Amino acid sequence: MKKDELVYRRIESLVLSVVWLGQLANKKMLKEFGEKRGMPNFKEVHFELFGYIDPDGTTITEIARRKGVTKQSISKTVMELIDMGFLEARENPQDSRSKLISFNLRPGGGMLKGFEVLAEIDESIAADLGASTYKTVLSSMQKIIQKLETENPGFSIHDL
Protein backbone atom coordinates (compact mmCIF):
# COMPACT_ATOMS: atom_id res chain seq x y z
CA MET A 1 0.00 0.00 0.00
CA LYS A 2 1.32 3.40 -0.93
CA LYS A 3 1.29 6.39 1.38
CA ASP A 4 -1.30 8.24 -0.76
CA GLU A 5 -3.66 5.25 -0.57
CA LEU A 6 -3.24 5.07 3.21
CA VAL A 7 -4.02 8.78 3.57
CA TYR A 8 -7.06 8.40 1.29
CA ARG A 9 -8.39 5.45 3.30
CA ARG A 10 -7.97 7.37 6.54
CA ILE A 11 -9.82 10.40 5.18
CA GLU A 12 -12.60 8.38 3.51
CA SER A 13 -13.32 6.06 6.45
CA LEU A 14 -16.37 6.96 8.51
CA VAL A 15 -15.15 4.81 11.41
CA LEU A 16 -11.70 6.45 11.48
CA SER A 17 -13.33 9.87 11.17
CA VAL A 18 -15.52 9.13 14.19
CA VAL A 19 -12.52 7.88 16.17
CA TRP A 20 -10.58 11.03 15.24
CA LEU A 21 -13.60 13.19 16.12
CA GLY A 22 -13.74 11.51 19.54
CA GLN A 23 -10.06 12.19 20.14
CA LEU A 24 -10.41 15.83 19.09
CA ALA A 25 -13.52 16.21 21.27
CA ASN A 26 -11.63 14.80 24.25
CA LYS A 27 -8.79 17.27 23.68
CA LYS A 28 -11.29 20.14 23.39
CA MET A 29 -13.01 19.07 26.61
CA LEU A 30 -9.68 18.80 28.44
CA LYS A 31 -8.69 22.27 27.26
CA GLU A 32 -12.06 23.75 28.26
CA PHE A 33 -11.95 22.07 31.67
CA GLY A 34 -8.47 23.40 32.30
CA GLU A 35 -8.97 26.94 31.01
CA LYS A 36 -12.62 27.74 31.75
CA ARG A 37 -13.44 25.50 34.67
CA GLY A 38 -10.14 25.57 36.56
CA MET A 39 -9.61 21.80 36.37
CA PRO A 40 -6.13 21.46 34.88
CA ASN A 41 -5.67 18.02 36.48
CA PHE A 42 -8.51 16.44 34.48
CA LYS A 43 -6.97 13.94 32.04
CA GLU A 44 -8.04 11.61 29.24
CA VAL A 45 -7.79 8.65 31.61
CA HIS A 46 -10.59 10.29 33.61
CA PHE A 47 -12.88 10.52 30.56
CA GLU A 48 -12.13 6.92 29.72
CA LEU A 49 -13.33 5.66 33.07
CA PHE A 50 -16.84 7.12 32.74
CA GLY A 51 -17.86 4.47 30.20
CA TYR A 52 -17.35 1.70 32.74
CA ILE A 53 -19.65 3.13 35.41
CA ASP A 54 -23.37 2.34 35.52
CA PRO A 55 -25.86 5.12 36.39
CA ASP A 56 -26.86 3.24 39.55
CA GLY A 57 -23.24 2.73 40.60
CA THR A 58 -20.50 0.17 40.05
CA THR A 59 -17.93 -1.29 42.42
CA ILE A 60 -14.26 -0.60 41.84
CA THR A 61 -13.75 -4.34 41.35
CA GLU A 62 -16.34 -4.37 38.55
CA ILE A 63 -14.92 -1.21 36.93
CA ALA A 64 -11.49 -2.87 36.90
CA ARG A 65 -12.92 -6.11 35.46
CA ARG A 66 -14.72 -4.24 32.66
CA LYS A 67 -11.61 -2.26 31.85
CA GLY A 68 -9.39 -5.34 32.01
CA VAL A 69 -7.04 -4.00 34.68
CA THR A 70 -6.39 -4.64 38.35
CA LYS A 71 -8.44 -3.07 41.12
CA GLN A 72 -5.30 -1.37 42.42
CA SER A 73 -4.60 0.30 39.09
CA ILE A 74 -8.09 1.79 38.84
CA SER A 75 -8.49 2.87 42.47
CA LYS A 76 -6.22 5.92 42.12
CA THR A 77 -8.15 7.26 39.12
CA VAL A 78 -11.49 6.69 40.89
CA MET A 79 -10.22 8.58 43.96
CA GLU A 80 -9.01 11.47 41.78
CA LEU A 81 -12.46 11.72 40.20
CA ILE A 82 -14.10 11.65 43.62
CA ASP A 83 -11.76 14.41 44.81
CA MET A 84 -12.60 16.50 41.71
CA GLY A 85 -16.32 16.06 42.34
CA PHE A 86 -17.17 13.91 39.29
CA LEU A 87 -17.84 10.70 41.19
CA GLU A 88 -19.05 9.73 44.63
CA ALA A 89 -18.78 6.58 46.71
CA ARG A 90 -21.61 5.18 48.78
CA GLU A 91 -22.39 2.01 50.71
CA ASN A 92 -23.11 -1.05 48.59
CA PRO A 93 -26.40 -2.55 49.81
CA GLN A 94 -25.41 -5.98 48.38
CA ASP A 95 -21.96 -6.09 49.99
CA SER A 96 -20.97 -3.98 52.98
CA ARG A 97 -17.27 -4.62 52.23
CA SER A 98 -17.42 -2.60 49.01
CA LYS A 99 -18.59 0.81 47.87
CA LEU A 100 -20.65 1.73 44.85
CA ILE A 101 -19.03 4.36 42.65
CA SER A 102 -21.51 6.61 40.84
CA PHE A 103 -21.70 9.96 39.10
CA ASN A 104 -21.98 13.07 41.26
CA LEU A 105 -25.00 14.82 39.77
CA ARG A 106 -25.50 17.28 42.61
CA PRO A 107 -25.44 21.03 41.92
CA GLY A 108 -21.83 22.20 41.70
CA GLY A 109 -20.59 18.66 41.05
CA GLY A 110 -18.08 17.88 38.35
CA MET A 111 -20.53 16.05 36.09
CA LEU A 112 -22.82 19.07 35.82
CA LYS A 113 -19.82 21.26 35.04
CA GLY A 114 -18.86 18.74 32.37
CA PHE A 115 -22.35 18.87 30.86
CA GLU A 116 -22.10 22.68 30.78
CA VAL A 117 -18.85 22.44 28.81
CA LEU A 118 -20.41 19.87 26.45
CA ALA A 119 -23.39 22.17 25.86
CA GLU A 120 -21.07 25.08 25.03
CA ILE A 121 -19.10 22.96 22.55
CA ASP A 122 -22.31 21.64 20.96
CA GLU A 123 -23.70 25.16 20.66
CA SER A 124 -20.50 26.35 18.99
CA ILE A 125 -20.58 23.46 16.50
CA ALA A 126 -24.29 24.07 15.78
CA ALA A 127 -23.56 27.75 15.17
CA ASP A 128 -20.75 26.88 12.74
CA LEU A 129 -22.72 24.19 10.87
CA GLY A 130 -26.18 25.71 11.08
CA ALA A 131 -28.99 24.18 13.11
CA SER A 132 -30.36 22.02 10.29
CA THR A 133 -26.98 20.47 9.38
CA TYR A 134 -26.17 19.96 13.05
CA LYS A 135 -29.45 18.06 13.60
CA THR A 136 -28.86 15.96 10.46
CA VAL A 137 -25.32 15.01 11.53
CA LEU A 138 -26.46 14.20 15.06
CA SER A 139 -29.35 12.09 13.80
CA SER A 140 -27.05 10.21 11.41
CA MET A 141 -24.53 9.53 14.16
CA GLN A 142 -27.29 8.26 16.46
CA LYS A 143 -28.40 5.83 13.72
CA ILE A 144 -24.84 4.56 13.37
CA ILE A 145 -24.60 4.12 17.14
CA GLN A 146 -27.87 2.14 17.16
CA LYS A 147 -26.60 -0.12 14.38
CA LEU A 148 -23.32 -0.83 16.14
CA GLU A 149 -25.11 -1.37 19.47
CA THR A 150 -27.28 -4.09 17.91
CA GLU A 151 -24.08 -5.82 16.78
CA ASN A 152 -22.64 -5.53 20.31
CA PRO A 153 -25.33 -6.62 22.80
CA GLY A 154 -24.68 -5.45 26.32
CA PHE A 155 -22.71 -2.43 25.14
CA SER A 156 -25.07 0.48 24.79
CA ILE A 157 -24.93 4.21 25.47
CA HIS A 158 -28.09 3.62 27.49
CA ASP A 159 -26.11 1.31 29.78
CA LEU A 160 -23.70 4.07 30.78
Backbone as a printed PyTorch tensor [residue, N CA C, xyz], in Angstrom:
tensor([[[  0.8390,  -1.1710,   0.0000],
         [  0.0000,   0.0000,   0.0000],
         [  0.8920,   1.2450,   0.0000]],

        [[  0.5650,   2.1690,  -0.8450],
         [  1.3180,   3.4050,  -0.9350],
         [  0.8030,   4.4190,   0.0790]],

        [[  1.6390,   5.3790,   0.3990],
         [  1.2900,   6.3930,   1.3790],
         [  0.0180,   7.1360,   0.9760]],

        [[ -0.1140,   7.5100,  -0.2970],
         [ -1.3040,   8.2350,  -0.7590],
         [ -2.5770,   7.4190,  -0.5270]],

        [[ -2.4970,   6.1030,  -0.7710],
         [ -3.6640,   5.2520,  -0.5690],
         [ -4.0180,   5.1670,   0.9180]],

        [[ -3.0100,   5.0990,   1.7720],
         [ -3.2400,   5.0710,   3.2120],
         [ -3.9260,   6.3530,   3.6600]],

        [[ -3.4260,   7.4970,   3.2070],
         [ -4.0220,   8.7840,   3.5670],
         [ -5.4690,   8.8320,   3.0860]],

        [[ -5.7100,   8.3970,   1.8490],
         [ -7.0630,   8.4000,   1.2860],
         [ -7.9980,   7.5410,   2.1440]],

        [[ -7.5510,   6.3410,   2.4990],
         [ -8.3890,   5.4510,   3.3040],
         [ -8.7090,   6.0630,   4.6650]],

        [[ -7.7400,   6.7360,   5.2400],
         [ -7.9740,   7.3670,   6.5410],
         [ -8.9930,   8.4910,   6.4190]],

        [[ -8.9070,   9.2690,   5.3660],
         [ -9.8180,  10.4000,   5.1770],
         [-11.2180,   9.9120,   4.8110]],

        [[-11.3120,   8.8590,   4.0310],
         [-12.5970,   8.3840,   3.5140],
         [-13.3030,   7.3760,   4.4250]],

        [[-12.7120,   7.0350,   5.5410],
         [-13.3200,   6.0630,   6.4480],
         [-14.1930,   6.7680,   7.4910]],

        [[-15.4650,   6.4070,   7.5090],
         [-16.3690,   6.9560,   8.5120],
         [-15.9170,   6.5600,   9.9160]],

        [[-15.5550,   5.2940,  10.0840],
         [-15.1500,   4.8090,  11.4060],
         [-13.9150,   5.5640,  11.9070]],

        [[-12.9030,   5.7070,  11.0530],
         [-11.7020,   6.4460,  11.4780],
         [-12.0210,   7.9180,  11.7300]],

        [[-12.9280,   8.4790,  10.9520],
         [-13.3270,   9.8710,  11.1750],
         [-14.0060,  10.0320,  12.5300]],

        [[-14.8500,   9.0690,  12.8920],
         [-15.5200,   9.1340,  14.1910],
         [-14.5140,   8.9750,  15.3240]],

        [[-13.5630,   8.0580,  15.1530],
         [-12.5220,   7.8810,  16.1710],
         [-11.7280,   9.1800,  16.3240]],

        [[-11.3440,   9.7770,  15.2030],
         [-10.5830,  11.0290,  15.2410],
         [-11.4160,  12.1350,  15.8720]],

        [[-12.7030,  12.2010,  15.5260],
         [-13.5960,  13.1900,  16.1250],
         [-13.6350,  13.0180,  17.6430]],

        [[-13.7260,  11.7690,  18.0970],
         [-13.7400,  11.5110,  19.5380],
         [-12.4650,  11.9850,  20.2130]],

        [[-11.3320,  11.7520,  19.5660],
         [-10.0610,  12.1920,  20.1390],
         [ -9.9790,  13.7180,  20.1870]],

        [[-10.4200,  14.3630,  19.1140],
         [-10.4130,  15.8350,  19.0940],
         [-11.3820,  16.4010,  20.1330]],

        [[-12.5450,  15.7580,  20.2720],
         [-13.5190,  16.2130,  21.2680],
         [-12.9560,  16.0740,  22.6720]],

        [[-12.2620,  14.9710,  22.9430],
         [-11.6320,  14.8010,  24.2550],
         [-10.6140,  15.9030,  24.5200]],

        [[ -9.7940,  16.2100,  23.5140],
         [ -8.7870,  17.2660,  23.6810],
         [ -9.4600,  18.6200,  23.9300]],

        [[-10.5480,  18.8850,  23.2090],
         [-11.2930,  20.1360,  23.3940],
         [-11.8630,  20.2030,  24.8090]],

        [[-12.4520,  19.0980,  25.2630],
         [-13.0050,  19.0660,  26.6130],
         [-11.9130,  19.2880,  27.6550]],

        [[-10.7730,  18.6320,  27.4860],
         [ -9.6780,  18.8020,  28.4420],
         [ -9.2250,  20.2520,  28.4960]],

        [[ -9.1050,  20.8760,  27.3310],
         [ -8.6890,  22.2730,  27.2640],
         [ -9.7180,  23.1730,  27.9550]],

        [[-10.9940,  22.9430,  27.6650],
         [-12.0610,  23.7460,  28.2600],
         [-12.1070,  23.5610,  29.7850]],

        [[-11.9400,  22.3230,  30.2320],
         [-11.9460,  22.0730,  31.6750],
         [-10.8050,  22.8250,  32.3360]],

        [[ -9.6380,  22.7590,  31.7150],
         [ -8.4690,  23.4040,  32.3040],
         [ -8.5680,  24.9110,  32.2980]],

        [[ -8.9670,  25.4840,  31.1530],
         [ -8.9690,  26.9380,  31.0070],
         [-10.2040,  27.6140,  31.5930]],

        [[-11.3840,  27.0590,  31.3520],
         [-12.6210,  27.7360,  31.7540],
         [-13.1870,  27.2490,  33.0730]],

        [[-12.8440,  26.0490,  33.4570],
         [-13.4380,  25.4980,  34.6740],
         [-12.4060,  25.2890,  35.7820]],

        [[-11.1640,  25.6730,  35.5390],
         [-10.1410,  25.5710,  36.5640],
         [ -9.8580,  24.1440,  37.0020]],

        [[ -9.8860,  23.2090,  36.0560],
         [ -9.6100,  21.8020,  36.3670],
         [ -8.4500,  21.3050,  35.5220]],

        [[ -7.2650,  21.8620,  35.7220],
         [ -6.1310,  21.4610,  34.8830],
         [ -5.6750,  20.0250,  35.1070]],

        [[ -6.0980,  19.3960,  36.1970],
         [ -5.6740,  18.0230,  36.4770],
         [ -6.5620,  16.9680,  35.8300]],

        [[ -7.6260,  17.3960,  35.1500],
         [ -8.5110,  16.4430,  34.4830],
         [ -7.8040,  15.9220,  33.2450]],

        [[ -7.7390,  14.5740,  33.1150],
         [ -6.9670,  13.9380,  32.0410],
         [ -7.8450,  12.9960,  31.2250]],

        [[ -7.3070,  12.5550,  30.0920],
         [ -8.0390,  11.6130,  29.2400],
         [ -8.3950,  10.3310,  29.9810]],

        [[ -7.5300,   9.8800,  30.8530],
         [ -7.7940,   8.6520,  31.6060],
         [ -9.0620,   8.8080,  32.4450]],

        [[ -9.3690,  10.0380,  32.8490],
         [-10.5930,  10.2890,  33.6130],
         [-11.8220,  10.1170,  32.7190]],

        [[-11.7830,  10.7070,  31.5090],
         [-12.8830,  10.5220,  30.5550],
         [-13.1440,   9.0420,  30.3160]],

        [[-12.0560,   8.3240,  30.0850],
         [-12.1280,   6.9180,  29.7190],
         [-12.8720,   6.0930,  30.7630]],

        [[-12.7330,   6.4480,  31.9970],
         [-13.3280,   5.6610,  33.0730],
         [-14.8470,   5.7750,  33.1070]],

        [[-15.4000,   6.8940,  32.6520],
         [-16.8380,   7.1180,  32.7370],
         [-17.6480,   6.0270,  32.0410]],

        [[-17.1440,   5.4940,  30.9490],
         [-17.8630,   4.4720,  30.2010],
         [-18.0100,   3.1440,  30.9210]],

        [[-17.3110,   2.9590,  32.0070],
         [-17.3530,   1.6960,  32.7390],
         [-18.2320,   1.7730,  33.9890]],

        [[-18.8640,   2.9290,  34.1990],
         [-19.6490,   3.1350,  35.4110],
         [-21.1330,   3.1890,  35.0610]],

        [[-21.9220,   2.3660,  35.7370],
         [-23.3680,   2.3410,  35.5250],
         [-24.0220,   3.5360,  36.2390]],

        [[-25.1710,   3.9970,  35.7350],
         [-25.8600,   5.1190,  36.3870],
         [-26.2090,   4.8460,  37.8500]],

        [[-26.5000,   3.5780,  38.1730],
         [-26.8560,   3.2410,  39.5540],
         [-25.6490,   2.9670,  40.4370]],

        [[-24.4600,   2.9670,  39.8370],
         [-23.2360,   2.7310,  40.5980],
         [-22.6020,   1.3950,  40.2530]],

        [[-21.2940,   1.3470,  40.3840],
         [-20.5020,   0.1730,  40.0490],
         [-19.3620,   0.0710,  41.0580]],

        [[-19.0560,  -1.1350,  41.4810],
         [-17.9350,  -1.2930,  42.4150],
         [-16.6120,  -1.0940,  41.6750]],

        [[-15.5910,  -0.7520,  42.4340],
         [-14.2600,  -0.5960,  41.8430],
         [-13.8010,  -1.9150,  41.2260]],

        [[-14.1220,  -3.0190,  41.8760],
         [-13.7480,  -4.3360,  41.3470],
         [-14.3760,  -4.5510,  39.9720]],

        [[-15.6470,  -4.1840,  39.8250],
         [-16.3410,  -4.3700,  38.5480],
         [-15.8070,  -3.4030,  37.4920]],

        [[-15.5130,  -2.1750,  37.8730],
         [-14.9190,  -1.2060,  36.9310],
         [-13.6050,  -1.7800,  36.3960]],

        [[-12.7780,  -2.2960,  37.2990],
         [-11.4850,  -2.8690,  36.9010],
         [-11.6870,  -4.0720,  35.9760]],

        [[-12.6530,  -4.9330,  36.2990],
         [-12.9180,  -6.1100,  35.4560],
         [-13.3320,  -5.6820,  34.0500]],

        [[-14.2440,  -4.7140,  33.9670],
         [-14.7200,  -4.2450,  32.6650],
         [-13.5880,  -3.6310,  31.8420]],

        [[-12.7100,  -2.9310,  32.5300],
         [-11.6070,  -2.2620,  31.8470],
         [-10.4570,  -3.2220,  31.5510]],

        [[-10.4470,  -4.3510,  32.2450],
         [ -9.3930,  -5.3440,  32.0150],
         [ -8.0980,  -5.0020,  32.7170]],

        [[ -8.2170,  -4.3600,  33.8910],
         [ -7.0420,  -4.0030,  34.6790],
         [ -7.2650,  -4.4480,  36.1220]],

        [[ -6.2550,  -4.2540,  36.9500],
         [ -6.3870,  -4.6370,  38.3540],
         [ -7.1410,  -3.5640,  39.1310]],

        [[ -7.7210,  -3.9910,  40.2310],
         [ -8.4410,  -3.0700,  41.1190],
         [ -7.4960,  -1.9660,  41.6090]],

        [[ -6.2710,  -2.3410,  41.9210],
         [ -5.3040,  -1.3700,  42.4230],
         [ -5.0130,  -0.2800,  41.3800]],

        [[ -4.9550,  -0.6840,  40.1150],
         [ -4.5980,   0.2970,  39.0860],
         [ -5.7290,   1.2850,  38.8240]],

        [[ -6.9530,   0.9100,  39.1130],
         [ -8.0890,   1.7860,  38.8400],
         [ -8.4570,   2.6380,  40.0600]],

        [[ -8.1000,   2.1890,  41.2350],
         [ -8.4880,   2.8740,  42.4740],
         [ -7.9990,   4.3190,  42.5190]],

        [[ -6.7750,   4.5590,  42.0840],
         [ -6.2210,   5.9170,  42.1210],
         [ -7.0440,   6.8640,  41.2410]],

        [[ -7.3860,   6.4180,  40.0430],
         [ -8.1530,   7.2550,  39.1230],
         [ -9.5440,   7.5310,  39.6870]],

        [[-10.1720,   6.5130,  40.2660],
         [-11.4870,   6.6930,  40.8880],
         [-11.3920,   7.7300,  42.0100]],

        [[-10.3800,   7.6230,  42.8410],
         [-10.2220,   8.5790,  43.9550],
         [ -9.9920,   9.9960,  43.4430]],

        [[ -9.2320,  10.1350,  42.3690],
         [ -9.0110,  11.4650,  41.7830],
         [-10.3410,  12.0580,  41.3170]],

        [[-11.1720,  11.2390,  40.6830],
         [-12.4630,  11.7240,  40.1950],
         [-13.4200,  12.0470,  41.3460]],

        [[-13.3120,  11.3170,  42.4320],
         [-14.1050,  11.6490,  43.6240],
         [-13.6340,  12.9860,  44.1830]],

        [[-12.3210,  13.1570,  44.2820],
         [-11.7580,  14.4140,  44.8060],
         [-12.1270,  15.6220,  43.9370]],

        [[-12.2410,  15.4130,  42.6220],
         [-12.6000,  16.4990,  41.7110],
         [-14.1060,  16.7280,  41.6370]],

        [[-14.8800,  15.8730,  42.2960],
         [-16.3250,  16.0620,  42.3420],
         [-17.1050,  15.4360,  41.1990]],

        [[-16.4670,  14.5700,  40.3980],
         [-17.1650,  13.9140,  39.2930],
         [-17.8770,  12.6410,  39.7460]],

        [[-17.2810,  11.9470,  40.6950],
         [-17.8360,  10.7010,  41.1870],
         [-18.0760,  10.7970,  42.6850]],

        [[-18.8620,   9.8590,  43.1900],
         [-19.0500,   9.7290,  44.6280],
         [-19.0810,   8.2560,  44.9800]],

        [[-18.7600,   7.9550,  46.2200],
         [-18.7780,   6.5760,  46.7080],
         [-19.8280,   6.4790,  47.8000]],

        [[-20.6020,   5.3970,  47.7490],
         [-21.6140,   5.1800,  48.7770],
         [-21.6450,   3.6990,  49.1500]],

        [[-22.3030,   3.3990,  50.2400],
         [-22.3880,   2.0120,  50.7050],
         [-23.0500,   1.1380,  49.6410]],

        [[-22.5360,  -0.0790,  49.5000],
         [-23.1100,  -1.0540,  48.5890],
         [-24.1100,  -1.9000,  49.3710]],

        [[-25.4070,  -1.7990,  49.0360],
         [-26.4010,  -2.5550,  49.8060],
         [-26.2610,  -4.0770,  49.6560]],

        [[-25.6100,  -4.5450,  48.5800],
         [-25.4110,  -5.9820,  48.3760],
         [-24.1610,  -6.5170,  49.0820]],

        [[-23.2190,  -5.6280,  49.4090],
         [-21.9580,  -6.0890,  49.9930],
         [-21.3540,  -4.9550,  50.8110]],

        [[-21.4460,  -5.0560,  52.1050],
         [-20.9730,  -3.9780,  52.9770],
         [-19.4550,  -3.7890,  52.9300]],

        [[-18.7250,  -4.7410,  52.3220],
         [-17.2690,  -4.6230,  52.2290],
         [-16.8340,  -3.7390,  51.0600]],

        [[-17.7790,  -3.4070,  50.1790],
         [-17.4150,  -2.6040,  49.0140],
         [-18.2830,  -1.3590,  48.9310]],

        [[-17.8560,  -0.4320,  48.1160],
         [-18.5880,   0.8120,  47.8720],
         [-19.0780,   0.8130,  46.4260]],

        [[-20.1780,   1.4960,  46.2030],
         [-20.6470,   1.7290,  44.8470],
         [-20.1370,   3.0910,  44.3980]],

        [[-19.5480,   3.1270,  43.2360],
         [-19.0330,   4.3590,  42.6520],
         [-20.0770,   4.8260,  41.6420]],

        [[-20.5180,   6.0740,  41.7650],
         [-21.5090,   6.6080,  40.8380],
         [-21.1790,   8.0560,  40.5110]],

        [[-21.9150,   8.5720,  39.5400],
         [-21.6970,   9.9560,  39.1030],
         [-22.2590,  10.9340,  40.1240]],

        [[-21.5210,  12.0050,  40.3670],
         [-21.9810,  13.0660,  41.2560],
         [-22.7940,  14.0460,  40.4170]],

        [[-24.1090,  13.9740,  40.5540],
         [-25.0030,  14.8220,  39.7710],
         [-25.5950,  15.9590,  40.5980]],

        [[-25.0070,  16.1900,  41.7650],
         [-25.4960,  17.2770,  42.6140],
         [-25.0610,  18.6310,  42.0670]],

        [[-25.8320,  19.6840,  42.3650],
         [-25.4360,  21.0300,  41.9160],
         [-23.9970,  21.3430,  42.3520]],

        [[-23.2210,  21.8700,  41.4250],
         [-21.8260,  22.2050,  41.6990],
         [-20.8760,  21.0390,  41.4960]],

        [[-21.4190,  19.8430,  41.2560],
         [-20.5900,  18.6570,  41.0480],
         [-19.9040,  18.6920,  39.6930]],

        [[-18.8750,  17.9050,  39.5770],
         [-18.0820,  17.8840,  38.3530],
         [-18.8530,  17.4640,  37.1160]],

        [[-19.7820,  16.5100,  37.2580],
         [-20.5260,  16.0550,  36.0860],
         [-21.3650,  17.1770,  35.4970]],

        [[-22.0080,  17.9680,  36.3470],
         [-22.8250,  19.0710,  35.8210],
         [-21.9490,  20.1260,  35.1570]],

        [[-20.7670,  20.3560,  35.7000],
         [-19.8210,  21.2630,  35.0440],
         [-19.4120,  20.7070,  33.6860]],

        [[-19.2120,  19.3930,  33.6340],
         [-18.8620,  18.7420,  32.3690],
         [-19.9710,  18.8810,  31.3430]],

        [[-21.2220,  18.7190,  31.7860],
         [-22.3510,  18.8710,  30.8640],
         [-22.4630,  20.3150,  30.3660]],

        [[-22.1050,  21.2710,  31.2150],
         [-22.1010,  22.6780,  30.7810],
         [-21.0770,  22.8890,  29.6640]],

        [[-19.8990,  22.3150,  29.8340],
         [-18.8520,  22.4360,  28.8110],
         [-19.3090,  21.7580,  27.5220]],

        [[-19.8990,  20.5610,  27.6340],
         [-20.4090,  19.8700,  26.4490],
         [-21.4440,  20.7170,  25.7230]],

        [[-22.3440,  21.3360,  26.4710],
         [-23.3870,  22.1680,  25.8570],
         [-22.7690,  23.3500,  25.1110]],

        [[-21.7430,  23.9550,  25.6880],
         [-21.0700,  25.0820,  25.0280],
         [-20.4060,  24.6340,  23.7240]],

        [[-19.7520,  23.4840,  23.7490],
         [-19.0980,  22.9590,  22.5490],
         [-20.1450,  22.6350,  21.4870]],

        [[-21.2330,  21.9670,  21.9070],
         [-22.3100,  21.6390,  20.9630],
         [-22.9100,  22.8970,  20.3460]],

        [[-23.1340,  23.9090,  21.1650],
         [-23.7000,  25.1640,  20.6560],
         [-22.7670,  25.8220,  19.6470]],

        [[-21.4830,  25.7690,  19.9080],
         [-20.4960,  26.3470,  18.9860],
         [-20.4890,  25.5960,  17.6500]],

        [[-20.5530,  24.2660,  17.7220],
         [-20.5820,  23.4560,  16.4960],
         [-21.8680,  23.7330,  15.7290]],

        [[-22.9980,  23.7970,  16.4310],
         [-24.2870,  24.0660,  15.7820],
         [-24.2690,  25.4380,  15.1120]],

        [[-23.6440,  26.4060,  15.7620],
         [-23.5610,  27.7490,  15.1670],
         [-22.7150,  27.7280,  13.8960]],

        [[-21.6250,  26.9730,  13.9150],
         [-20.7530,  26.8750,  12.7390],
         [-21.4190,  26.1210,  11.5880]],

        [[-22.1120,  25.0260,  11.9030],
         [-22.7160,  24.1880,  10.8670],
         [-24.0850,  24.6910,  10.4090]],

        [[-24.7710,  25.3760,  11.2970],
         [-26.1750,  25.7070,  11.0770],
         [-27.0220,  24.6490,  11.7670]],

        [[-28.1570,  25.0730,  12.3020],
         [-28.9930,  24.1810,  13.1090],
         [-29.4470,  22.9520,  12.3300]],

        [[-29.8520,  23.1310,  11.0890],
         [-30.3590,  22.0160,  10.2870],
         [-29.2750,  20.9680,  10.0330]],

        [[-28.0860,  21.4070,   9.6310],
         [-26.9840,  20.4740,   9.3810],
         [-26.5720,  19.7820,  10.6720]],

        [[-26.5180,  20.5390,  11.7570],
         [-26.1730,  19.9630,  13.0530],
         [-27.1370,  18.8330,  13.4110]],

        [[-28.4430,  19.0800,  13.2680],
         [-29.4480,  18.0580,  13.5960],
         [-29.3210,  16.8440,  12.6810]],

        [[-29.0260,  17.0610,  11.4080],
         [-28.8570,  15.9570,  10.4640],
         [-27.6500,  15.1070,  10.8310]],

        [[-26.5270,  15.7430,  11.1400],
         [-25.3180,  15.0100,  11.5280],
         [-25.5670,  14.2320,  12.8130]],

        [[-26.1830,  14.8670,  13.7950],
         [-26.4610,  14.2010,  15.0630],
         [-27.3870,  13.0080,  14.8550]],

        [[-28.4190,  13.1840,  14.0880],
         [-29.3530,  12.0930,  13.8000],
         [-28.6410,  10.9330,  13.0970]],

        [[-27.7920,  11.2520,  12.1260],
         [-27.0480,  10.2060,  11.4070],
         [-26.1130,   9.4600,  12.3450]],

        [[-25.4430,  10.1850,  13.2150],
         [-24.5270,   9.5310,  14.1590],
         [-25.2990,   8.6360,  15.1210]],

        [[-26.4780,   9.0820,  15.5570],
         [-27.2860,   8.2630,  16.4580],
         [-27.7310,   6.9710,  15.7740]],

        [[-28.0310,   7.0370,  14.4750],
         [-28.3980,   5.8250,  13.7240],
         [-27.2160,   4.8620,  13.6350]],

        [[-26.0350,   5.3960,  13.4270],
         [-24.8400,   4.5580,  13.3700],
         [-24.6000,   3.8980,  14.7290]],

        [[-24.7590,   4.6590,  15.7930],
         [-24.6020,   4.1210,  17.1420],
         [-25.5920,   2.9820,  17.3650]],

        [[-26.8560,   3.1930,  16.9880],
         [-27.8690,   2.1440,  17.1580],
         [-27.4990,   0.8810,  16.3920]],

        [[-27.0010,   1.0360,  15.1800],
         [-26.6020,  -0.1210,  14.3760],
         [-25.4800,  -0.8860,  15.0610]],

        [[-24.4620,  -0.1610,  15.5060],
         [-23.3220,  -0.8290,  16.1440],
         [-23.7160,  -1.4330,  17.4890]],

        [[-24.6510,  -0.8000,  18.1960],
         [-25.1130,  -1.3720,  19.4660],
         [-25.8200,  -2.7010,  19.2450]],

        [[-26.5920,  -2.8220,  18.1640],
         [-27.2820,  -4.0900,  17.9100],
         [-26.2840,  -5.2020,  17.6010]],

        [[-25.1240,  -4.8360,  17.0740],
         [-24.0800,  -5.8220,  16.7850],
         [-23.2390,  -6.1470,  18.0160]],

        [[-23.4070,  -5.3460,  19.0730],
         [-22.6350,  -5.5270,  20.3080],
         [-23.5770,  -5.5310,  21.5060]],

        [[-24.3780,  -6.5790,  21.6730],
         [-25.3260,  -6.6190,  22.7970],
         [-24.6070,  -6.4190,  24.1330]],

        [[-25.2650,  -5.6970,  25.0090],
         [-24.6830,  -5.4450,  26.3240],
         [-23.7210,  -4.2750,  26.3370]],

        [[-23.5700,  -3.6000,  25.1970],
         [-22.7050,  -2.4290,  25.1420],
         [-23.5080,  -1.3180,  24.4790]],

        [[-24.1730,  -0.5380,  25.2950],
         [-25.0730,   0.4840,  24.7940],
         [-24.8340,   1.7950,  25.5330]],

        [[-25.0280,   2.8990,  24.8200],
         [-24.9300,   4.2070,  25.4680],
         [-25.9560,   4.3270,  26.5850]],

        [[-27.0400,   3.5820,  26.4600],
         [-28.0880,   3.6190,  27.4850],
         [-27.6850,   2.8450,  28.7370]],

        [[-26.6200,   2.0490,  28.6340],
         [-26.1140,   1.3050,  29.7810],
         [-25.1550,   2.1350,  30.6120]],

        [[-24.6980,   3.2670,  30.0680],
         [-23.7030,   4.0720,  30.7770],
         [-24.2870,   4.6790,  32.0260]]])
